[in-house]
């Protein structure tokens, strides 16, 4: 029997581990640029920032294992390489990015301190939380997340209530696709495979409940967290679309300052002069909980990889925190620019692994895993090369591949490969029915 208190604590913890810097800063500017098409942008954003991640949590509940289990059907070597890549990316981009966002929006405007001091103190605190991992669910789920959610709902509610509901003209030619690709920048699909393992291990440390009961707990917590993410994302995009027309977000510095200016302006107008304080606390808490989840998940993986050694766990957490201090000194926009080609490469593979692991085993054999992942990898290469080294020859290739102009050239080949490999299964089932 699932305890209601445990369900809520786990749901809140999941939400908070997902909800970090990009999750807070990306949606308002996305809504602002979408203008009248904010609904369609929201639809695309929800696919990659909510639906896929929550399916990832479902897959974790089904597997009850680690990230290694996500790719082992392709091959043990592939899974090892994939896991190492995911965790290196996690501690090198989204984790430091949380420190950069905290510094630029919450710390520097109020205290004028250096980014080194901010990232240093920030990751010392992250390390303390990570080394006390058995208490993560309670600390985050009971205390931090309810406060974050309350403040977010306050900003969204007051913002929408007081706006004149006037939108700008859209800046997107393909709003749904723009929303899908912007959802990549939240890192939520990668977050699902990383923090899902954190949740499972934390639950295992707290309870010896049967496999089925823990599976149901994680599935229900994932649905609740997903619903909360949907409400918050849709609300922030809507606020950006309707309220953004009243706020000056222009900045000669960078697009990350536009994001910050818009969110700051909305918060000020919604909550008055108290808004700055609210936004600072909100940014700091949302970013911090995500960084804790990433560092803990990374340390968990390498601990399990090397004889379940607690020493390895501690050393990995320290190294991940040092990475955070060093890279966290960069500005938020620089980290986003670095992240884009990496995401175009690793995100499609992650999405495919999540979907295949969530399917019944009869549709996801080893052969299906291998062919679909291979097709996804091959057809993602033009997307990455097109971003890094655009050329006429590459453009002619991209023109031939469906959806490749939108950096989604991998979708149709992977889907066709999956259908063809399961053709016999589908036809047998149809005949039997």
Order of alpha helices (4+ residues) and beta strands (2+ residues): alpha-alpha-alpha-alpha-alpha-alpha-alpha-alpha-alpha-alpha-alpha-alpha-alpha-alpha-alpha-alpha-alpha-alpha-alpha-alpha-alpha
